[in-house]
Amino acid sequence: MMASMTRIYVFLLCLMSPLAGAHPHSFIDLNASLLTEKQALIGIKMVWLMDELTSAELLHDAALAKNSAGAWKSMADEIMENAAAQHYFTQINSGGQAVSLSAKPNDYSLSRLGNKAVLSFVLPLEKPLPLANNVITISTYEQSYYVDMSYITDDAFSLPTDITASCKVSIHTPKPDASLLTYAQSLDKDDVPEEDMALGSKFAQTVTIACK
C-alpha cells in the first residue's frame, strides 16, 4: 500500500473483512451541506459515518484511552492531517475547472454513534466561489475503491435556505459496466488496482449544484 494513505485506509487493512473476495471492503455514508456567504460558496460541511468494521480500530483506541476528549482530539488531528494531504478525497469543479482547497481546517471532530465512528469537518475552499450562473460538481471517493464513500439518500446533500430558490442539487450514481464490476469483485483484500485505472472514480457519485 502507498505510504501516503490515510490512517483510515491503514487501519482498514488490519480488519478481518467479511467481503474478502471483492472491493469495496469498507463503507462510509456521506452527508454534506453547503456553507454560503453573500451568494458565494465558502465551504462544505461534511459528515462521514463509518461502518462498524471501519470504526472498530478507532473505537478500540478510544476505549484504551478511556474515551478521553484528548484521545478523540488526537485521532481527529491525525485523520484530518492525512485527509488534507489526499485533498480530502474530494474533487470539486466549477465551470469545468478544479477548485482549490485550503490547508487543514480548524473546524473538525471525531465522535461515536453507537458502534460507529463519525468524522465531521468543514471542507475549506481556498477562496469564496460565486454561485450565480454557475454549475459546481463535487465527488468524494477513495481511488482504489477499497472504501465505498456514498450518499445513501438524495437528501444527504443539502443546500442552505438562502440559495434554495436559485440553486438546485442532484446526485448522480454511475452504473459501471459488467466487466468493471467483475474486475472489482475479483480483487482480494490485499489487492490494489492499477493506479492509472482510477477505479474509485468510476464508482464515484457526482453531486451537481446548478445555480441561476
Secondary structure, 3 states (H helix, E strand, C coil): CCCCCCHHHHHHCCCCCCCCCCCCCEEEEEEEEEEEECCEEEEEEEEEEECHHHHHHHHHHHHHCCCCHHHHHHHHHHHHHHHHHCHHHEEEEECCEECCECCCCCCEEEEEECCEEEEEEEEEEEEEEECCCCEEEEEECCCCCCEEEECCCHHHEECCHHHCCCEEEEEECCCCCHHHHHHHHHCCCCCCCCHHHCHHHHHCCEEEEEEC
